[in-house]
Amino acid sequence: EPSPGQDATIAVLGKPNTGKSTLFNRLLGSEESIVSPIPGTTRDVLEGRFEYRGKVIRILDTAGIRRKAKVTEDVEYYSVNRAIAGIRDADVVFLLIDAVEGLAEQDKKIAVQIVRKGRGIVLALNKWDLMEGGKGAFKTVESRLRFQFPVLDFAPVIPISARTGWNLDRLPAAALEIKAQLERRVETGVLNRALASWTGENPPPRDGRRRFKIRYMTQVRTRPLRFVLFVNHGEGFPASYIGYIKNRLRSDFGFRDVPLDIEV
């Protein structure tokens, strides 16, 4: 679990040569501050702290880790495994993607783990200084990412340049906002009043003779965010309707940028 003494913990992940260490040093504001390997880890994970708008942010960098010299070892497997350790300790993961090269298979595997563990994720499109076409180009790249990876439809996409420092202040701001969303609790009464209005506007569909009814809903945990929906027929309850409830939770209660899970 994230350690006390800071307002948010961020892990910087991404495949080799995406600029993880450059970003790490930029956010810390100096190359000298990356001195403390996390105690108790056999491999070299670096950590640092920086202040942002009066908040203390701890940042973890797994880039110092080298894979074993054995050539037969599967690079991808190893990277995904070490990434999981970073995810476990973080509130929010900055997944660094090379804007020129786009999303890699390995990024997808890591992202699935982030969602599964209910952590926040920001897709940081690095090396944006090498891209041409301004806002139009960004929209194109963002739509492509959303299409390639619908499981991350909630994650903010932020173009940056770790090398020049362009747009970097948006990252800690996003991390603090995401952490606040991950820790948000909605009282059961408030939730069910909202649920009544959502089902009133758009009732659950029928399935042949069966009529689906929602009895009530409750939030069972934060980090990861989990809600339970009590219904008359659990089996075959339409996934599209769960998607509808999820979208309403996001829009009406401000869970815009975080993974959330609804159990029926």
Order of alpha helices (4+ residues) and beta strands (2+ residues): beta-alpha-beta-beta-beta-alpha-beta-alpha-beta-alpha-beta-alpha-alpha-beta-beta-beta-beta-alpha-beta
